[in-house]
């Protein structure tokens, strides 16, 4: 379980997170699994953007097409961020109701990853108490290493 899972989203820090994971993977002789979870709201954003440029009619856009766009995003990001690293990588795109640490752990275990790289966000102690913190759940429940890059 030396491979690493990198959770990507549309934040600018995703490229830097991917570079850090690439440095790890290169040094550890590990492969990377780039995980792109597409939430319902992000799926809606993709459909709206495509509708605006005339790519979709009646917003009838399939999961397969949305996952294709998510894969293209990850591939483009990896081509740039992992340039110069001798690292093998693959992409897993997934449509999820909302981002959940349980799903990240499941994907990591399915791909035999012993390390997860993810972006965190600053949240007040009250926000954590009321809404919980998926990053904290990931750290507590994953049976491997977790690297969190804070924004």
Secondary structure, 3 states (H helix, E strand, C coil): CCEEEEEECCCCHHHHHHHHHHHHHHHHCCCEEEEEEEEHHHHHHHHHHHHHCCCCCCCCCCHHHHHHHHHHHHHHHHHHHCCCCCCCEEEEEEEECCCCHHHHHHHHHHCCEEEEEEEECCCCHHHHHHHCCHHHHHHHHCCCEEEEEEC
